[in-house]
Amino acid sequence: MNQARNGGARRVCVLSGGVGAAKFLSGVVAAGAGEETAAVVNTGDDTSLYGLRICPDLDTITYTLSGRVNQQAGWGLAGETYGARQELQRLGDEAWFTLGDRDIGTHMYRTRRLAEGATLTQVTAEIAIGIPVALLPMTDGSVATRVTVELPRDGQPHEVVEIDFQEYFVKYRHAPRVVRIGYRGADRAEPTPEVVEALGAAELIVIAPSNPLLSIWPILSLPGLAELVASRRDRVVAVTPIIAGKAVKGPLEAILDSLMHQSDVATIASLYAPYASTLVIDTADAGRSAEVAAAGIEPLVTSTLMTGTRAAADLAGVVLEALWS
């Protein structure tokens, strides 16, 4: 495996989830640091449907960095068609998980290569060919994010059930109240050697503006990784996914309200303080800098809303200044 793929030669390592991380990484590339960067990507969202292995976060980042993503949705392929899904629905299948026709090709290739004995790290490098950022699945093993939620049943009081992340996020449109989040298999899965090397060798570790509990915690739940990142704390910069108490995208706000009774930048600071020395917060939260500092992490105020590639590059530039200075 060459340096462009093993992550060890990279100066920057980004802990990454889905859409927010993909936008940030596109900014890193636009800022000219793509070849210096490895992304450790959450695989706790991965699932198998219709016999296909699906890796949503890896695919979202791959499609974004290759310039093929559906910009409006932030995931999936631009110009996608859905003939297979329509046929499934015609046959009476619920088909709650949307798979585009070309997207299915990605999953078919991944599934075949895994069945042939290739690792997920190897297959990801093959799928991401031509992308400057080294994409590293957090593990070649199996970790499943499980969400315990309250579901209404036949008009009766809510029933507390544990479901797969994709059921929560897609099937139920992340509407149910979250009671608990777990990472099944994380205690047995091992981070890949490439991930350990990338984190250990990086001059700068960035926690992307992803959902901490659904995207970053699965990575840190792997044996030794929380300790490794904490040991590099003075070289770790986190970017908030919360602006003025609101999540830019997804269910983070509701989850924090449910589990921590507060969804704001101070809550993010308390989550990341053990791992990062700096938290990049939005200008809308500048007035809360003292609260962030009180949580034990240094605030860095800038615009964090990535409305386009230029804004993402500006944000990446602010973060990478810690490397370039």
C-alpha positions as a Python dict, from the first residue, in 0.01 Angstrom:
ca = {
    (1, 'M'): (0, 0, 0),
    (2, 'N'): (152, 333, -102),
    (3, 'Q'): (182, 647, 104),
    (4, 'A'): (-114, 807, -70),
    (5, 'R'): (-336, 538, 79),
    (6, 'N'): (-189, 436, 413),
    (7, 'G'): (-246, 767, 586),
    (8, 'G'): (83, 751, 774),
    (9, 'A'): (258, 1003, 552),
    (10, 'R'): (-18, 1260, 599),
    (11, 'R'): (34, 1563, 821),
    (12, 'V'): (-337, 1609, 899),
    (13, 'C'): (-586, 1349, 1023),
    (14, 'V'): (-959, 1430, 1027),
    (15, 'L'): (-1208, 1228, 1232),
    (16, 'S'): (-1505, 1223, 998),
    (17, 'G'): (-1874, 1144, 979),
    (18, 'G'): (-2105, 1218, 686),
    (19, 'V'): (-2222, 1541, 523),
    (20, 'G'): (-2053, 1790, 757),
    (21, 'A'): (-1720, 1611, 734),
    (22, 'A'): (-1754, 1578, 357),
    (23, 'K'): (-1805, 1953, 320),
    (24, 'F'): (-1513, 2027, 551),
    (25, 'L'): (-1286, 1788, 361),
    (26, 'S'): (-1387, 1953, 33),
    (27, 'G'): (-1269, 2277, 195),
    (28, 'V'): (-939, 2111, 290),
    (29, 'V'): (-890, 2010, -72),
    (30, 'A'): (-984, 2358, -198),
    (31, 'A'): (-736, 2505, 51),
    (32, 'G'): (-461, 2298, -108),
    (33, 'A'): (-408, 2047, 174),
    (34, 'G'): (-580, 1740, 31),
    (35, 'E'): (-258, 1548, -32),
    (36, 'E'): (-152, 1617, 327),
    (37, 'T'): (-474, 1481, 477),
    (38, 'A'): (-610, 1146, 587),
    (39, 'A'): (-973, 1107, 694),
    (40, 'V'): (-1064, 842, 951),
    (41, 'V'): (-1426, 769, 862),
    (42, 'N'): (-1707, 638, 1081),
    (43, 'T'): (-1840, 297, 978),
    (44, 'G'): (-2089, 256, 1262),
    (45, 'D'): (-2364, 364, 1020),
    (46, 'D'): (-2283, 81, 778),
    (47, 'T'): (-2558, -167, 700),
    (48, 'S'): (-2647, -457, 472),
    (49, 'L'): (-2962, -446, 261),
    (50, 'Y'): (-3066, -666, -32),
    (51, 'G'): (-2739, -854, 14),
    (52, 'L'): (-2533, -539, -44),
    (53, 'R'): (-2282, -381, 196),
    (54, 'I'): (-2360, -10, 226),
    (55, 'C'): (-2120, 243, 384),
    (56, 'P'): (-2307, 577, 391),
    (57, 'D'): (-2037, 800, 542),
    (58, 'L'): (-1759, 662, 322),
    (59, 'D'): (-1978, 701, 14),
    (60, 'T'): (-2092, 1054, 101),
    (61, 'I'): (-1731, 1167, 141),
    (62, 'T'): (-1620, 983, -172),
    (63, 'Y'): (-1899, 1129, -386),
    (64, 'T'): (-1839, 1478, -247),
    (65, 'L'): (-1463, 1479, -303),
    (66, 'S'): (-1502, 1333, -651),
    (67, 'G'): (-1743, 1615, -744),
    (68, 'R'): (-2033, 1376, -809),
    (69, 'V'): (-2248, 1431, -501),
    (70, 'N'): (-2610, 1543, -513),
    (71, 'Q'): (-2549, 1897, -388),
    (72, 'Q'): (-2909, 1955, -284),
    (73, 'A'): (-2930, 1647, -63),
    (74, 'G'): (-2565, 1644, 44),
    (75, 'W'): (-2550, 1267, -18),
    (76, 'G'): (-2604, 1030, -310),
    (77, 'L'): (-2506, 1095, -669),
    (78, 'A'): (-2605, 1391, -880),
    (79, 'G'): (-2842, 1305, -1165),
    (80, 'E'): (-2931, 974, -1001),
    (81, 'T'): (-3220, 756, -1119),
    (82, 'Y'): (-3428, 524, -902),
    (83, 'G'): (-3560, 254, -1133),
    (84, 'A'): (-3460, -32, -900),
    (85, 'R'): (-3637, 130, -604),
    (86, 'Q'): (-3950, 191, -810),
    (87, 'E'): (-3953, -174, -917),
    (88, 'L'): (-3917, -286, -555),
    (89, 'Q'): (-4212, -68, -459),
    (90, 'R'): (-4417, -206, -748),
    (91, 'L'): (-4351, -555, -612),
    (92, 'G'): (-4476, -450, -269),
    (93, 'D'): (-4141, -402, -96),
    (94, 'E'): (-4138, -119, 157),
    (95, 'A'): (-3802, 1, 18),
    (96, 'W'): (-3759, 259, 294),
    (97, 'F'): (-3387, 295, 230),
    (98, 'T'): (-3329, 491, -91),
    (99, 'L'): (-3071, 337, -322),
    (100, 'G'): (-3003, 507, -653),
    (101, 'D'): (-2931, 294, -957),
    (102, 'R'): (-2566, 404, -994),
    (103, 'D'): (-2520, 403, -618),
    (104, 'I'): (-2617, 36, -623),
    (105, 'G'): (-2319, -21, -852),
    (106, 'T'): (-2087, 109, -578),
    (107, 'H'): (-2242, -127, -323),
    (108, 'M'): (-2228, -423, -564),
    (109, 'Y'): (-1858, -365, -624),
    (110, 'R'): (-1785, -331, -251),
    (111, 'T'): (-1985, -643, -165),
    (112, 'R'): (-1809, -853, -430),
    (113, 'R'): (-1461, -740, -328),
    (114, 'L'): (-1532, -804, 41),
    (115, 'A'): (-1660, -1152, -48),
    (116, 'E'): (-1333, -1210, -236),
    (117, 'G'): (-1142, -1140, 85),
    (118, 'A'): (-1040, -778, 40),
    (119, 'T'): (-1054, -557, 348),
    (120, 'L'): (-1283, -257, 367),
    (121, 'T'): (-972, -37, 373),
    (122, 'Q'): (-853, -189, 44),
    (123, 'V'): (-1194, -164, -121),
    (124, 'T'): (-1238, 197, -9),
    (125, 'A'): (-906, 290, -171),
    (126, 'E'): (-1021, 128, -494),
    (127, 'I'): (-1354, 311, -493),
    (128, 'A'): (-1191, 643, -398),
    (129, 'I'): (-923, 629, -667),
    (130, 'G'): (-818, 979, -777),
    (131, 'I'): (-930, 1149, -454),
    (132, 'P'): (-638, 1333, -289),
    (133, 'V'): (-751, 1272, 69),
    (134, 'A'): (-667, 925, 201),
    (135, 'L'): (-998, 774, 313),
    (136, 'L'): (-951, 528, 602),
    (137, 'P'): (-1244, 328, 740),
    (138, 'M'): (-1214, 334, 1120),
    (139, 'T'): (-1205, -48, 1126),
    (140, 'D'): (-1212, -346, 892),
    (141, 'G'): (-1426, -518, 1155),
    (142, 'S'): (-1792, -478, 1238),
    (143, 'V'): (-1935, -199, 1456),
    (144, 'A'): (-2305, -114, 1453),
    (145, 'T'): (-2445, 204, 1603),
    (146, 'R'): (-2764, 109, 1784),
    (147, 'V'): (-3020, 366, 1893),
    (148, 'T'): (-3269, 308, 2174),
    (149, 'V'): (-3578, 516, 2103),
    (150, 'E'): (-3937, 569, 2208),
    (151, 'L'): (-4177, 445, 1940),
    (152, 'P'): (-4557, 484, 1950),
    (153, 'R'): (-4740, 153, 1913),
    (154, 'D'): (-5103, 142, 1798),
    (155, 'G'): (-5196, 457, 1983),
    (156, 'Q'): (-5054, 323, 2307),
    (157, 'P'): (-4785, 492, 2518),
    (158, 'H'): (-4439, 493, 2365),
    (159, 'E'): (-4252, 165, 2364),
    (160, 'V'): (-3878, 177, 2425),
    (161, 'V'): (-3695, -29, 2162),
    (162, 'E'): (-3342, -60, 2031),
    (163, 'I'): (-3311, -27, 1654),
    (164, 'D'): (-3042, -6, 1389),
    (165, 'F'): (-2907, 341, 1317),
    (166, 'Q'): (-3042, 343, 960),
    (167, 'E'): (-3389, 250, 1082),
    (168, 'Y'): (-3377, 544, 1321),
    (169, 'F'): (-3227, 787, 1072),
    (170, 'V'): (-3398, 689, 747),
    (171, 'K'): (-3701, 471, 816),
    (172, 'Y'): (-3827, 684, 1106),
    (173, 'R'): (-3664, 1007, 977),
    (174, 'H'): (-3485, 1055, 1314),
    (175, 'A'): (-3815, 1164, 1469),
    (176, 'P'): (-3836, 933, 1775),
    (177, 'R'): (-3693, 1053, 2104),
    (178, 'V'): (-3351, 898, 2166),
    (179, 'V'): (-3302, 731, 2504),
    (180, 'R'): (-2959, 576, 2455),
    (181, 'I'): (-2691, 523, 2189),
    (182, 'G'): (-2455, 225, 2180),
    (183, 'Y'): (-2185, 90, 1950),
    (184, 'R'): (-2229, -285, 1920),
    (185, 'G'): (-1908, -473, 1853),
    (186, 'A'): (-1679, -178, 1923),
    (187, 'D'): (-1510, -359, 2210),
    (188, 'R'): (-1414, -645, 1976),
    (189, 'A'): (-1339, -453, 1655),
    (190, 'E'): (-987, -323, 1609),
    (191, 'P'): (-888, 8, 1452),
    (192, 'T'): (-688, -60, 1139),
    (193, 'P'): (-308, -18, 1147),
    (194, 'E'): (-352, 263, 894),
    (195, 'V'): (-584, 451, 1132),
    (196, 'V'): (-351, 410, 1429),
    (197, 'E'): (-55, 524, 1220),
    (198, 'A'): (-242, 824, 1079),
    (199, 'L'): (-351, 942, 1424),
    (200, 'G'): (-12, 883, 1579),
    (201, 'A'): (189, 1053, 1305),
    (202, 'A'): (-36, 1351, 1229),
    (203, 'E'): (93, 1695, 1317),
    (204, 'L'): (-269, 1807, 1345),
    (205, 'I'): (-582, 1606, 1428),
    (206, 'V'): (-915, 1765, 1339),
    (207, 'I'): (-1254, 1655, 1466),
    (208, 'A'): (-1482, 1748, 1177),
    (209, 'P'): (-1817, 1927, 1228),
    (210, 'S'): (-1999, 1595, 1254),
    (211, 'N'): (-2246, 1462, 1509),
    (212, 'P'): (-2031, 1374, 1813),
    (213, 'L'): (-2252, 1091, 1937),
    (214, 'L'): (-2340, 934, 1602),
    (215, 'S'): (-2024, 996, 1399),
    (216, 'I'): (-1724, 1065, 1625),
    (217, 'W'): (-1798, 850, 1931),
    (218, 'P'): (-1813, 528, 1724),
    (219, 'I'): (-1454, 599, 1617),
    (220, 'L'): (-1340, 678, 1970),
    (221, 'S'): (-1517, 368, 2102),
    (222, 'L'): (-1265, 143, 1929),
    (223, 'P'): (-999, -1, 2161),
    (224, 'G'): (-722, 249, 2229),
    (225, 'L'): (-841, 532, 2004),
    (226, 'A'): (-992, 757, 2272),
    (227, 'E'): (-670, 727, 2468),
    (228, 'L'): (-458, 792, 2159),
    (229, 'V'): (-650, 1107, 2063),
    (230, 'A'): (-650, 1230, 2424),
    (231, 'S'): (-272, 1183, 2438),
    (232, 'R'): (-239, 1415, 2135),
    (233, 'R'): (-482, 1671, 2280),
    (234, 'D'): (-252, 1969, 2232),
    (235, 'R'): (-256, 1897, 1856),
    (236, 'V'): (-632, 1837, 1828),
    (237, 'V'): (-878, 2098, 1697),
    (238, 'A'): (-1252, 2028, 1698),
    (239, 'V'): (-1510, 2213, 1487),
    (240, 'T'): (-1854, 2264, 1635),
    (241, 'P'): (-2156, 2117, 1454),
    (242, 'I'): (-2386, 2348, 1655),
    (243, 'I'): (-2449, 2715, 1568),
    (244, 'A'): (-2657, 2930, 1802),
    (245, 'G'): (-2808, 2622, 1962),
    (246, 'K'): (-2913, 2468, 1630),
    (247, 'A'): (-2767, 2174, 1440),
    (248, 'V'): (-2667, 2264, 1087),
    (249, 'K'): (-2805, 1931, 965),
    (250, 'G'): (-2950, 1616, 1118),
    (251, 'P'): (-3083, 1518, 1462),
    (252, 'L'): (-2797, 1637, 1685),
    (253, 'E'): (-2999, 1913, 1851),
    (254, 'A'): (-3282, 1678, 1951),
    (255, 'I'): (-3039, 1408, 2070),
    (256, 'L'): (-2845, 1650, 2290),
    (257, 'D'): (-3169, 1787, 2433),
    (258, 'S'): (-3282, 1434, 2514),
    (259, 'L'): (-2957, 1293, 2652),
    (260, 'M'): (-2784, 1600, 2795),
    (261, 'H'): (-3080, 1839, 2839),
    (262, 'Q'): (-2897, 2116, 2653),
    (263, 'S'): (-2797, 2164, 2288),
    (264, 'D'): (-2549, 2445, 2254),
    (265, 'V'): (-2184, 2516, 2192),
    (266, 'A'): (-2105, 2480, 2565),
    (267, 'T'): (-2237, 2122, 2552),
    (268, 'I'): (-2013, 2049, 2253),
    (269, 'A'): (-1722, 2197, 2447),
    (270, 'S'): (-1786, 1964, 2741),
    (271, 'L'): (-1794, 1662, 2509),
    (272, 'Y'): (-1470, 1748, 2330),
    (273, 'A'): (-1264, 1898, 2614),
    (274, 'P'): (-1098, 1565, 2704),
    (275, 'Y'): (-978, 1520, 2345),
    (276, 'A'): (-918, 1865, 2192),
    (277, 'S'): (-736, 2175, 2309),
    (278, 'T'): (-925, 2407, 2072),
    (279, 'L'): (-1291, 2428, 1969),
    (280, 'V'): (-1376, 2630, 1660),
    (281, 'I'): (-1708, 2803, 1725),
    (282, 'D'): (-1925, 3019, 1503),
    (283, 'T'): (-1938, 3397, 1522),
    (284, 'A'): (-2301, 3360, 1631),
    (285, 'D'): (-2169, 3200, 1951),
    (286, 'A'): (-1887, 3447, 2015),
    (287, 'G'): (-2067, 3569, 2326),
    (288, 'R'): (-2039, 3221, 2475),
    (289, 'S'): (-1662, 3199, 2447),
    (290, 'A'): (-1622, 3223, 2824),
    (291, 'E'): (-1848, 2921, 2874),
    (292, 'V'): (-1646, 2723, 2622),
    (293, 'A'): (-1322, 2818, 2798),
    (294, 'A'): (-1477, 2724, 3134),
    (295, 'A'): (-1537, 2374, 2996),
    (296, 'G'): (-1160, 2343, 2957),
    (297, 'I'): (-1116, 2404, 2586),
    (298, 'E'): (-990, 2715, 2406),
    (299, 'P'): (-1251, 2881, 2179),
    (300, 'L'): (-1157, 2998, 1831),
    (301, 'V'): (-1426, 3216, 1673),
    (302, 'T'): (-1488, 3222, 1299),
    (303, 'S'): (-1767, 3157, 1049),
    (304, 'T'): (-1838, 2783, 1050),
    (305, 'L'): (-2140, 2765, 818),
    (306, 'M'): (-2020, 2596, 498),
    (307, 'T'): (-2258, 2740, 239),
    (308, 'G'): (-2029, 2645, -48),
    (309, 'T'): (-1676, 2542, -139),
    (310, 'R'): (-1534, 2889, -74),
    (311, 'A'): (-1682, 2903, 275),
    (312, 'A'): (-1561, 2548, 345),
    (313, 'A'): (-1211, 2641, 226),
    (314, 'D'): (-1210, 2949, 449),
    (315, 'L'): (-1308, 2737, 750),
    (316, 'A'): (-1047, 2475, 664),
    (317, 'G'): (-788, 2750, 633),
    (318, 'V'): (-864, 2875, 984),
    (319, 'V'): (-832, 2524, 1125),
    (320, 'L'): (-517, 2438, 928),
    (321, 'E'): (-350, 2756, 1048),
    (322, 'A'): (-258, 2553, 1354),
    (323, 'L'): (-52, 2334, 1121),
    (324, 'W'): (88, 2601, 896),
    (325, 'S'): (183, 2854, 1167),
}
